[in-house]
Amino acid sequence: MCLAVPMKVVEIADGIAICEVDGVRREGSLMMLDDVVVGDYVLLHAGFAIEKIDPGEAEKTLEVFREALDAGLSAE
């Protein structure tokens, strides 16, 4: 199963965003999006930022992910 994760953009350099959620950082190409700035939330999937999303919606989704992890669900 594939999953896109909402992450906050904390740095941008040469078309690559450094994104962070809960202390985890990942790089994502911005080649599929325009007008992304530091502080935006994006959906990160397979190394690409595929959609810019509302911060409130990002937090709601992240809360669901956290609840699933707390309940013992895993990707295994």
Residue frames as a rotation matrix with the C-alpha (Angstrom) as fourth column:
MET 1
0.584 0.812 0.000 0.00
0.812 -0.584 0.000 0.00
0.000 0.000 -1.000 0.00
CYS 2
-0.489 -0.694 0.528 1.25
0.679 -0.683 -0.270 3.48
0.548 0.226 0.805 -0.83
LEU 3
0.482 0.599 -0.639 0.68
0.867 -0.429 0.253 6.42
-0.122 -0.676 -0.727 1.44
ALA 4
-0.091 -0.443 0.892 1.25
0.386 -0.841 -0.378 10.15
0.918 0.310 0.248 1.03
VAL 5
0.019 -0.014 -1.000 2.20
1.000 -0.013 0.019 11.87
-0.013 -1.000 0.014 4.27
PRO 6
0.805 0.236 0.545 1.41
0.262 -0.965 0.031 15.50
0.533 0.117 -0.838 5.12
MET 7
0.099 -0.838 -0.536 4.63
0.986 0.012 0.164 17.27
-0.132 -0.545 0.828 6.07
LYS 8
0.881 0.143 -0.452 5.64
0.178 -0.983 0.035 20.86
-0.439 -0.111 -0.892 6.77
VAL 9
0.522 -0.716 0.463 8.22
0.593 -0.085 -0.800 22.44
0.613 0.693 0.381 4.48
VAL 10
0.782 -0.294 -0.549 11.09
0.419 -0.404 0.813 23.71
-0.461 -0.866 -0.193 6.65
GLU 11
-0.183 -0.842 -0.508 13.73
-0.186 -0.478 0.859 24.43
-0.965 0.251 -0.070 3.96
ILE 12
0.876 0.335 0.347 13.87
0.272 0.253 -0.929 24.80
-0.399 0.908 0.130 0.19
ALA 13
0.016 -0.891 -0.454 17.01
-0.504 -0.399 0.766 24.62
-0.863 0.217 -0.456 -1.95
ASP 14
-0.755 -0.437 -0.488 17.41
-0.609 0.194 0.769 23.95
-0.242 0.878 -0.413 -5.67
GLY 15
-0.189 0.794 -0.577 13.87
-0.788 0.228 0.571 22.65
0.585 0.563 0.583 -6.13
ILE 16
-0.309 0.046 -0.950 14.09
0.391 0.917 -0.083 20.27
0.867 -0.397 -0.301 -3.18
ALA 17
0.307 0.479 0.823 12.02
-0.639 -0.537 0.551 20.75
0.706 -0.695 0.141 -0.04
ILE 18
-0.844 -0.383 -0.375 13.16
0.086 0.594 -0.800 19.51
0.529 -0.708 -0.468 3.34
CYS 19
0.091 0.971 0.220 9.94
-0.476 -0.152 0.866 18.49
0.875 -0.184 0.449 5.05
GLU 20
-0.902 -0.432 -0.006 9.36
-0.165 0.356 -0.920 17.59
0.400 -0.828 -0.392 8.67
VAL 21
0.314 0.936 0.159 6.74
-0.540 0.039 0.840 15.95
0.781 -0.350 0.518 10.85
ASP 22
0.979 0.148 0.141 7.21
-0.193 0.436 0.879 14.85
0.069 -0.888 0.455 14.47
GLY 23
0.422 -0.897 0.128 10.98
-0.535 -0.133 0.834 15.34
-0.732 -0.421 -0.537 14.24
VAL 24
0.053 -0.355 0.933 11.34
0.602 0.757 0.254 13.20
-0.796 0.549 0.254 11.09
ARG 25
0.117 -0.110 -0.987 12.81
-0.570 -0.821 0.024 14.94
-0.813 0.560 -0.159 8.05
ARG 26
0.106 -0.056 0.993 12.51
0.695 0.719 -0.034 13.87
-0.712 0.693 0.115 4.44
GLU 27
-0.731 -0.349 -0.586 13.49
-0.210 -0.702 0.680 15.41
-0.649 0.621 0.440 1.12
GLY 28
0.132 0.787 0.603 10.90
0.642 0.396 -0.656 15.92
-0.755 0.474 -0.453 -1.58
SER 29
-0.816 -0.371 0.444 11.17
0.573 -0.411 0.709 17.22
-0.081 0.833 0.547 -5.11
LEU 30
-0.228 0.720 -0.656 9.04
0.092 -0.655 -0.750 20.28
-0.969 -0.232 0.083 -5.86
MET 31
-0.957 -0.273 -0.095 9.02
-0.061 -0.131 0.990 19.66
-0.283 0.953 0.109 -9.62
MET 32
-0.575 0.800 0.169 5.27
0.745 0.428 0.511 18.88
0.337 0.420 -0.843 -9.58
LEU 33
0.408 0.740 -0.534 4.19
0.898 -0.432 0.087 22.01
-0.166 -0.515 -0.841 -7.68
ASP 34
-0.187 -0.388 0.903 4.40
0.465 -0.844 -0.266 25.77
0.865 0.370 0.338 -8.06
ASP 35
0.012 0.224 0.974 4.56
-0.407 -0.889 0.210 28.43
0.913 -0.399 0.080 -5.37
VAL 36
0.689 0.106 -0.717 5.56
0.549 0.568 0.613 26.27
0.473 -0.816 0.333 -2.39
VAL 37
0.118 -0.631 0.767 7.22
-0.450 -0.722 -0.525 28.28
0.885 -0.283 -0.370 0.38
VAL 38
-0.794 -0.446 -0.413 8.73
0.206 0.443 -0.873 27.45
0.572 -0.778 -0.260 3.76
GLY 39
-0.815 0.528 0.237 5.89
-0.435 -0.289 -0.853 26.90
-0.382 -0.798 0.465 6.21
ASP 40
0.003 0.817 -0.576 3.53
-0.963 0.158 0.219 25.30
0.270 0.554 0.787 3.68
TYR 41
-0.137 0.041 0.990 2.23
-0.404 0.910 -0.094 21.77
-0.904 -0.413 -0.108 4.18
VAL 42
-0.151 0.049 -0.987 2.57
-0.968 0.196 0.158 19.32
0.201 0.979 0.017 1.31
LEU 43
0.831 0.298 0.469 1.67
-0.348 0.937 0.021 15.70
-0.433 -0.180 0.883 0.72
LEU 44
-0.137 -0.952 -0.272 4.95
-0.970 0.072 0.234 13.84
-0.203 0.296 -0.933 0.30
HIS 45
0.746 0.407 0.527 4.86
-0.263 0.907 -0.329 10.60
-0.612 0.107 0.784 -1.70
ALA 46
0.677 -0.500 0.540 7.74
0.685 0.697 -0.213 8.58
-0.270 0.514 0.814 -3.12
GLY 47
-0.308 -0.932 -0.192 10.14
0.821 -0.362 0.441 11.51
-0.480 -0.022 0.877 -2.88
PHE 48
-0.706 0.138 0.695 7.80
0.437 -0.687 0.580 14.05
0.557 0.713 0.425 -4.47
ALA 49
-0.699 0.602 -0.386 5.63
0.003 -0.537 -0.843 16.79
-0.716 -0.590 0.374 -3.03
ILE 50
-0.783 0.399 0.477 2.43
0.617 0.399 0.678 15.98
0.081 0.825 -0.559 -4.90
GLU 51
0.181 0.874 0.452 -0.04
0.592 -0.464 0.659 18.47
0.786 0.148 -0.601 -3.45
LYS 52
-0.872 -0.303 0.384 -0.06
-0.072 -0.698 -0.713 21.57
0.484 -0.649 0.587 -1.28
ILE 53
-0.097 0.880 -0.465 -2.61
0.664 0.406 0.628 21.21
0.741 -0.248 -0.624 1.55
ASP 54
0.412 0.404 0.817 -4.33
-0.323 -0.773 0.546 23.30
0.852 -0.488 -0.188 4.18
PRO 55
-0.629 -0.742 0.233 -2.45
-0.459 0.112 -0.881 23.28
0.628 -0.661 -0.411 7.53
GLY 56
-0.199 0.641 0.741 -5.63
-0.940 0.088 -0.329 22.39
-0.276 -0.762 0.585 9.45
GLU 57
0.801 0.483 -0.353 -6.34
-0.583 0.764 -0.278 19.41
0.136 0.428 0.893 7.21
ALA 58
0.022 -0.880 -0.475 -2.70
-0.320 0.444 -0.837 18.32
0.947 0.171 -0.272 7.50
GLU 59
-0.691 -0.294 0.660 -2.95
-0.691 0.005 -0.722 18.33
0.210 -0.956 -0.207 11.30
LYS 60
0.314 0.873 0.374 -6.23
-0.896 0.403 -0.188 16.37
-0.315 -0.275 0.908 11.24
THR 61
0.739 -0.082 -0.669 -4.65
-0.371 0.780 -0.505 13.71
0.563 0.621 0.546 9.02
LEU 62
-0.334 -0.940 -0.069 -1.51
-0.365 0.196 -0.910 13.54
0.869 -0.279 -0.408 11.15
GLU 63
-0.369 0.278 0.887 -3.64
-0.921 0.018 -0.389 13.08
-0.124 -0.960 0.249 14.27
VAL 64
0.761 0.644 -0.078 -5.35
-0.646 0.741 -0.184 10.07
-0.061 0.191 0.980 12.66
PHE 65
0.367 -0.723 -0.585 -1.92
-0.191 0.557 -0.808 8.61
0.910 0.408 0.066 11.79
ARG 66
-0.573 -0.615 0.542 -0.73
-0.620 -0.106 -0.777 9.16
0.536 -0.781 -0.321 15.38
GLU 67
0.105 0.716 0.691 -3.84
-0.949 0.279 -0.144 7.50
-0.296 -0.641 0.709 16.80
ALA 68
0.845 0.169 -0.507 -3.30
-0.393 0.840 -0.374 4.49
0.362 0.516 0.776 14.53
LEU 69
-0.083 -0.962 -0.261 0.31
-0.202 0.273 -0.941 4.18
0.976 -0.026 -0.217 15.67
ASP 70
-0.535 -0.057 0.843 -0.72
-0.828 -0.162 -0.537 4.51
0.167 -0.985 0.040 19.31
ALA 71
0.488 0.819 0.303 -3.24
-0.837 0.537 -0.106 1.73
-0.250 -0.202 0.947 18.77
GLY 72
-0.023 -0.629 0.777 -0.43
-0.275 0.751 0.601 -0.56
-0.961 -0.200 -0.190 17.60
LEU 73
0.898 0.313 0.309 -1.08
0.212 0.307 -0.928 -0.50
-0.385 0.899 0.210 13.88
SER 74
-0.057 -0.958 -0.282 2.02
-0.238 -0.261 0.936 -0.73
-0.970 0.121 -0.212 11.72
ALA 75
0.290 0.084 -0.953 3.02
-0.938 -0.172 -0.301 -1.07
-0.189 0.981 0.029 8.09
GLU 76
-0.728 -0.667 0.159 4.18
-0.632 0.743 0.219 -4.65
-0.264 0.059 -0.963 8.57
